[in-house]
Amino acid sequence: MLNLFRNNHKRRARWIELYADIESLLHQMKEKYKHFKELNDEIHDKLGLLYTEHDFAPQAELHEIWKLSELTHDTGANRTPMRISSLIMCTAAVIGSILLLAPEATAQHIGAGLFDSAWAANFAGSAFGAEVSVGLTAGALTAGAVAAMAAAGIRAVQQMVLGNKLRRNIHHLNHIRAMKLLTLNRLDIIIRSMHYIKYQLDQMQDRGDAVTRATLQQMVVNFVEPAVTKANALQLSDAVLQLNQMDEARASWTQDDVVPTASPQPQRFFQIDQVPIQFLPSIPADLKALSLTSPDTFEPKEVYPVLRSNSYTYWPLSYADHRMGMAIVVFDSEGNLVKRWDKIGARYIVDITANPTNHAMIFRGESNHYFSMSWSELGAM
């Protein structure tokens, strides 16, 4: 008789190993977030001190909007600008899968020109909670969430479930581990850029220099843009390679790490993110970008829910003639349109959620109308 539980002892060991890796990454993320908040406060206070020392009240002109070629996409005549003060204070606005701050969404919080560092740091906590396709909601991947996930997995192991279910659990954990390492690696780059900015402000204070529009612009060019470019260059495959090397070094059992798929395309990982609307590339004339704050109000928001997979970004766009439905439009990293699906069932995107049970993404719009797309369909490029 076929032994359905062959290698289950190895699966148990691998499951515990992956769980321990995720716990370690979570601990590092908490420490990084603490460091990010401290740097954010220091930079904010330093800018305020430089303003005060020179008896200079920051005018709107100082924080005039600059079109930064590496940070924005041309969306035609209707451009939404970004404030340099926002970029400096949160150090890079949106970096790939890390949502540190949406500048225009927080314009009302900037006030006289100095950024509210406590508010910014609190908002930046979302950097550690980007939703992934295994169904963990934004902000939910805390120690408690992982503990609950661990309890469910341990129960499954104790009940000696079929090997296929253990394989799926291992795959999901491996997916989470890779996504969190990618986020951590990107965040390291941003924190390093913050150190450079703080150093420059310290030097300005020592020399008695005043903060000017030119100095702020120079900081963005020298530190923010390179950090954004470098962080965006990191891909999930880089994190997977790093983890594979670690697994090889410790002789991990990895036979079940990848779940075979019937799709002829390579399996894709999907990450739910939110980005400023000004990051939207040029779109077809029959479409419009409108994201609502809730399904019950017709109040647009400046950040837009999207899906990311490798170097592709999926935008759920509504129709210009307001008919019911959306087009899921995929752009590559250069802003080129590479794929489009037209769907009925909902318009004016509110949010995107994952349904891991059915291996699908749910796109919710106005009045809680929604439609879903399977991961295999979304991955068929």
Summary of the structure (lengths in Angstrom):
residues: 381
radius of gyration: 22.5
end to end distance: 42.1
largest distance: 85.0
contacts: 1208
relative contact order: 0.13
helix: 47%
strand: 17%
